[in-house]
Amino acid sequence: MRKKKKEEKEDFLAVIKLVSGEEIISTVTPCEEDDRTLLLLDSPVMFENITIRNGGMGAIKVVPWIQAATDTILILDMDKVITMSEVFDKEVIRIYNRYMNDKDRETNESVVTKDMGYLSTVTDARIFLEKLYKKKNNNNS
């Protein structure tokens, strides 16, 4: 494992408040160029608080900061930034990482695994439940 040079900066997840009022969350890599600091943002997003209509519960919707961007790396000049803070909140990190993993999926279908629970066909489940119901009724008689 090689050691990082002092001038090399590691990337980190940060929340950034812009002079426009927007708050974005992104993996950030600071970069010095021509006596100014630029931020390289990898897949910046915004979190929106939404209310789920049926239960009145709150949720977080993650949307790309720039909807039509085809490149995942964007450059931001520090003069557009009011403040920036590294994100340590595990829930925010989990939501961001989940979005990053899911954003390029073509469907909402999940791959079903044994870890999700017992797997069976509808027919097998019906037969099992019928036997269970008959057994229960026989014990009650």
Number of C-alpha atoms within 10 A of each C-alpha: 3 4 6 9 7 6 8 11 12 9 15 16 20 20 21 23 17 17 12 9 10 11 19 19 27 23 20 27 18 19 15 10 8 6 6 10 14 19 19 19 23 18 19 24 23 20 18 12 11 12 13 11 8 6 7 9 9 11 12 14 14 18 15 17 17 13 8 7 11 8 8 11 16 15 14 16 13 15 11 13 17 12 12 16 12 14 17 11 8 9 10 16 15 11 15 22 12 12 16 14 10 12 12 8 10 7 7 7 7 7 6 9 9 7 7 8 8 7 12 9 7 9 9 11 12 12 11 11 12 12 12 12 11 11 11 11 10 9 7 7 5
